[in-house]
Amino acid sequence: MPGRGLAGRPPRSGPPARALRPLTAAPVRADAGSASHPGAGAGPLDPFLADPHVTDILVNAPGEVWVERRGRLTRTSVTFADEESVRHLAVRLAAAAGRRLDAAVPFADVLLADGTRMHAVLAPTAVRGTCLSLRRPRRRPFTFDELVLAGTLGPAFASLLHAMLTARLAVIVTGGTGTGKSTLLAALLGAVRPGERIVLVEDTAELVVTRPGLVRLEARPPNIEGAGEVTQRDLVRQALRMRPDRLVLGEVRGPEVLDLLVALNTGHEGGLSTLHANDTGAIPSRLEALASLAGLPRSAVHSHVAAALHAAVHLQRDADGQRRVHAVGVFHQAADGLVRVLPALVVPRVAGRQNGRAAPAAGLPLLRHLLEVRGVSLPVMRDMARRSSGRPA
């Protein structure tokens, strides 16, 4: 998916940014002094931040800087003068976002004023030297049409996702790191009817969503005394008191999954979230593991999931760097009480590679039924259902 977007915050007032320096074949070097200037931005990384095609900037060590451009990760000729230069930049950027980064707290995950997400780990915790990761913001969310043109969504997937939104199904977007889950979730939120009130809960505000009727809540880490923490669990509970038409959890990564499942089981339809998973078949076990952190036994997890969730959309990042939706699955509780995700629409593999065309699978009739009982039907769905059951069109 071209350009992983992050939620941008309004830029803060201050001195103008330093003029960008062109990249040359020679290594670009910086010292702590130039990086610490109030208008210096990110020092030698500034040209990458100005490049609209760069989505990630990764500093592995003072002499090793990588960027991801158009889905391809490449090493650059840019270097820092020494370890202290990288450390100084990381500490300064964290401090500008109001976060502590020092020997006592050697790592930080923060959102900078322009919406760039920064993660840093200081040496010696980072063995080779301070590691710095910058994920670029996208100024506006992708639309479904743009994702179709980019090859992320096939037309059949786009039609199906629109139908699931209209039917207010509870949907989980899954995939590995960097597959475009947040970008697709933002596109889904952008396709929700403007009159619906969305309450969005995030650990770090990173979704790019520009629409009316949106309320954003962001978790907060504890302060230096260990007080003042606000967790996603706290915010999900607060969100339920804010009259949401849709409750959205930016990413499920811990015990907050229990609060999300309980919410979706108490009349809050159309919920959305993302989850790290290798494929749709692995989703139940991932939910089990996360819910166990909240003390929920296996049988209770599957009962909650069966009543709360309807469908899953899975993304993968192909060898060419392209991020694509590869499957839509439907949650189904079997006779043994366990929930499984049945593939409904998938991109089959031909000679070990994806052929790019969505095909119906065993779970399609069940998903079609979920849509039709909510008054939503699509011709493409009916045609696929006939092909999957062997009936003539």
Residue pairs with C-beta under 8 A, 6 or more apart in sequence:
1 71
1 142
1 147
1 150
1 152
1 179
1 180
1 183
1 184
1 315
1 322
1 323
1 324
2 70
2 71
2 150
3 52
3 53
3 55
3 136
3 138
3 142
3 183
4 55
4 56
4 135
4 136
4 138
4 178
4 180
4 182
4 183
5 137
5 138
5 140
5 141
5 142
5 182
5 183
5 186
5 207
5 208
6 111
6 115
6 116
6 117
6 135
6 136
6 137
6 138
6 182
6 206
6 207
6 208
7 111
7 115
7 137
7 202
7 205
7 206
7 207
7 208
7 209
7 216
8 114
8 115
8 137
8 138
8 139
8 208
9 111
9 113
9 114
9 115
9 205
11 113
11 114
12 113
14 38
14 39
15 38
15 39
16 39
17 39
17 41
17 46
18 37
18 39
18 40
18 41
18 46
20 46
20 47
20 50
21 28
21 46
21 47
22 47
23 47
23 76
23 77
23 78
25 77
26 77
27 77
27 78
27 79
28 44
28 47
28 77
28 78
28 79
29 44
29 79
29 80
29 81
30 43
30 44
30 80
30 81
30 85
31 81
31 82
31 85
32 81
32 84
32 85
32 88
34 40
34 43
35 42
35 43
35 85
35 88
35 89
35 92
36 88
36 92
40 46
41 49
42 49
42 57
42 89
42 93
42 134
43 80
43 85
43 89
44 65
44 78
44 79
44 80
45 57
45 59
45 65
45 78
45 134
48 54
48 57
48 67
48 76
48 78
49 57
49 116
49 134
49 136
51 69
53 69
53 70
54 67
54 68
54 69
54 136
55 68
55 69
55 71
55 135
55 136
56 67
56 68
56 73
56 133
56 134
56 135
56 136
56 178
57 65
57 66
57 67
57 132
57 133
57 134
57 136
58 65
58 66
58 67
58 68
58 73
58 131
58 132
58 133
58 134
59 65
59 80
59 86
59 130
59 131
59 132
59 133
60 66
60 128
60 129
60 131
61 83
61 86
61 128
61 129
61 131
62 79
62 80
62 81
62 82
62 83
62 85
62 86
62 129
63 79
63 80
64 75
64 79
65 75
65 76
65 78
65 79
65 80
66 73
66 74
66 75
66 76
67 73
67 74
67 76
68 74
70 321
71 317
71 320
71 321
71 322
71 323
72 321
80 86
80 89
83 123
83 129
83 130
86 129
86 130
86 132
87 122
87 123
87 130
89 132
90 101
90 108
90 118
90 120
90 122
90 130
90 132
91 101
91 102
91 122
93 110
93 112
93 118
93 120
94 100
94 101
94 108
94 110
94 118
94 120
95 101
96 112
96 113
97 110
97 111
97 112
97 113
97 118
98 110
99 108
99 110
99 221
100 108
100 224
101 107
101 108
101 120
101 122
102 122
103 122
106 121
106 122
106 125
106 126
107 119
107 120
107 121
107 122
107 125
108 118
108 119
108 120
109 117
109 118
109 119
109 204
110 117
110 118
110 119
110 204
111 117
111 118
111 204
111 205
111 206
112 118
114 137
115 137
115 208
116 134
116 135
116 136
116 137
117 134
117 135
117 137
117 204
117 206
118 132
118 133
118 134
118 135
119 132
119 133
120 130
120 131
120 132
120 133
121 130
121 131
122 130
123 129
123 130
135 206
137 208
138 183
138 208
139 208
140 208
140 210
141 183
141 186
141 187
141 189
141 190
141 207
141 208
141 209
141 210
142 150
142 152
142 183
142 186
142 187
142 190
143 187
143 190
143 191
144 153
144 158
144 161
144 162
144 187
144 191
147 153
147 158
147 183
147 184
147 187
148 154
148 155
148 158
151 322
151 324
152 180
152 183
152 184
152 315
152 322
152 323
152 324
152 325
153 161
153 324
153 325
154 325
154 347
154 356
154 357
154 358
156 345
156 358
156 380
156 384
157 313
157 325
157 328
157 345
157 358
159 378
159 380
159 381
160 328
160 345
160 367
160 378
160 380
160 381
161 188
161 191
161 313
161 328
162 191
163 371
163 376
163 377
163 378
163 381
164 171
164 310
164 311
164 371
165 171
165 188
165 191
165 192
165 270
166 376
167 370
167 371
167 374
167 375
167 376
168 246
168 269
168 270
168 374
169 270
169 310
169 311
169 370
169 371
169 374
170 264
170 269
170 270
170 271
170 272
170 308
170 309
170 310
170 311
171 188
171 271
171 272
171 309
171 310
171 311
171 312
171 313
172 252
172 272
172 273
172 274
172 275
172 283
172 309
172 311
172 312
172 313
173 181
173 184
173 185
173 188
173 272
173 273
173 274
173 275
173 312
173 313
173 314
173 315
174 181
174 274
174 275
174 276
174 277
174 279
174 280
174 283
174 312
174 313
174 314
174 315
175 181
175 274
175 276
175 277
175 314
175 315
175 316
175 317
176 276
176 277
176 278
176 316
176 317
177 276
178 317
178 323
179 315
179 316
179 317
179 323
180 315
180 317
180 323
181 251
181 274
181 275
181 315
182 206
182 207
182 250
182 251
182 274
183 208
183 323
184 313
184 315
184 325
185 207
185 248
185 250
185 272
185 273
185 274
186 207
186 208
186 209
188 272
189 198
189 200
189 207
189 209
189 211
189 214
189 248
189 272
190 209
190 210
190 211
192 198
192 211
192 246
192 270
194 211
194 212
194 213
195 213
196 213
196 245
196 246
196 270
197 213
197 215
197 243
197 244
197 245
197 246
198 211
198 213
198 214
198 215
198 244
198 245
198 246
198 248
199 215
199 217
199 239
199 242
199 244
199 246
199 247
199 248
200 207
200 209
200 214
200 215
200 216
200 217
200 248
200 250
201 217
201 218
201 219
201 232
201 235
201 236
201 239
201 247
201 248
201 249
201 250
202 216
202 217
202 218
202 219
202 232
202 249
202 250
202 251
203 218
203 219
203 232
203 250
203 251
203 253
204 218
204 219
205 216
205 218
205 250
206 250
207 250
213 245
215 239
215 242
215 244
217 235
217 238
217 239
218 235
219 230
219 231
219 232
219 234
219 235
220 228
220 229
220 230
221 229
222 228
222 229
231 256
232 249
232 254
232 256
233 255
233 256
233 258
233 259
236 247
236 249
236 256
236 259
236 260
236 263
237 259
239 247
239 263
240 247
240 263
240 266
240 268
244 268
245 270
246 268
246 269
246 270
246 271
246 272
247 260
247 263
247 264
247 268
247 271
248 271
248 272
248 273
249 256
249 260
249 271
249 272
249 273
250 273
250 274
251 273
251 274
251 275
251 276
252 260
252 273
252 274
252 275
252 287
252 290
253 276
253 290
254 290
254 293
255 290
255 291
255 293
255 294
257 287
257 290
257 291
257 294
258 291
258 294
258 296
258 304
260 271
260 273
260 308
261 291
261 304
261 305
261 308
261 309
262 304
262 308
263 271
264 271
264 307
264 308
264 309
265 304
265 307
265 308
271 308
275 283
275 286
275 287
276 286
277 283
277 286
277 314
279 314
279 327
280 312
280 314
280 327
280 329
280 341
280 343
281 329
281 340
281 341
283 312
283 329
283 341
284 302
284 305
284 338
284 339
284 340
284 341
287 301
287 305
288 298
288 301
288 302
291 300
291 301
291 304
292 298
292 301
296 304
299 337
302 333
302 337
302 338
302 339
303 337
305 331
305 339
306 331
306 333
306 339
309 331
310 330
310 331
310 370
311 328
311 329
311 330
311 331
311 344
311 367
311 370
312 328
312 329
312 330
312 331
312 341
313 325
313 327
313 328
314 325
314 326
314 327
314 328
314 329
315 323
315 324
315 325
315 326
316 323
316 324
316 326
317 323
317 324
318 324
318 354
324 347
324 354
325 347
326 346
326 347
326 354
327 343
327 344
327 345
327 346
327 347
328 343
328 344
328 345
328 346
328 367
329 341
329 342
329 343
329 344
329 363
330 341
330 342
330 344
330 363
330 366
330 367
330 370
331 339
331 340
331 341
332 339
332 340
332 341
332 342
332 363
332 366
333 339
334 340
341 363
342 361
342 362
342 363
342 366
343 361
343 362
343 363
344 360
344 361
344 362
344 363
344 364
344 366
344 367
345 358
345 359
345 360
345 361
345 364
345 367
345 384
346 358
346 359
346 361
347 354
347 355
347 356
347 357
347 358
347 359
348 354
348 355
348 357
348 359
349 355
360 384
360 385
360 387
360 388
361 388
362 388
364 381
364 384
364 385
364 388
365 385
365 388
365 389
368 377
368 381
368 382
368 385
371 377
371 378
371 381
383 393
386 392
386 393
387 393
